[in-house]
């Protein structure tokens, strides 16, 4: 069937709730209205208000409650309405969910899922457009996934719900309904921790994730370069092997992400490539990122996000060294 990303997420939630009565859905406005982006539409009607619940406006309570429920045998899927609202619950992720397995030497785990729309591109208000995947990817014990296609949105979310440890699913809301893609009707998993090669090539490696995959692919097409385009899909655990082997083959690398450049996840990628493939590089690694400012509001937002012309300039710099 053909589905949007948000439709694929909704389908995964229906499938997993059908298959496992331990799966619970809760968050702000997820029950009565089906979520601000309608990702949970129809779940309350199908599964009832014992398994699909609206919560108070308290992110720390949502994530803390999810951690407690997960430790006691449930499979909670909590929605944080926008990723910019997740920082108040950071302590619950750092102090409890991500380290309970380590703290108890494997006796307990917290198999919870936090779903949250992230990123800019929809002209939202302040705290609605953050891209902090690098921050959450820094936490040992927390898996962080970022789908960019409907297929991956369903398969990765399914894998996250079944995973024995906490998973943060960061959903690129800019492309929630931008296109449709093939999605199997049956339940399936995409492996957490494996990147996808969206296009094979030998001239340079272009590495991105989430909504930025599409301007990156467009820039490559516009220039007609023989680029290998890698979609990380998972920030943590990172698929080092796919990235490093690609760079060893091409000798050049360009990283594209919408988060601010300083401390963004691209910095970690540069370090990993330098650690394992430095002697293969024929040019310095280039990064095309957001700027080191809060995401601008409304009409200025388009100037913040990496776009094909900026990415094309980066590609040319890498190739012309």
Buried (B, 14 or more C-beta within 10 A) or exposed (E): EEBBBBBBBBBBBBBBBEEEEBBBBBBBBBBEEBBBBBBBBEBBEEBEEEBBBBBEEEBBBBBBBBBBBBBEEBBBBBBBBBBBBBBBBBEBBBEBBBBBBEEEEEEEBBBBBBBBBBBBBBEBEEBBBBBBBBBBBBBEBBBBBBBBBBBBBBBBBBBBBBBEBBBBBBBBBBBBEEEBBEBEEEBBBBEBBBBBEBBEBEBBBBBBBBBBBBBBBBBBEBBEBEBBBBBBBBBBEBBBEBBBBBBBBBBBBBBBBBBBBEBBBBBBBBEBBEEBBEEBBEBEBBBBBBBEEBBBEEEEBEEBBBBBEBBBEBBBBBBEE
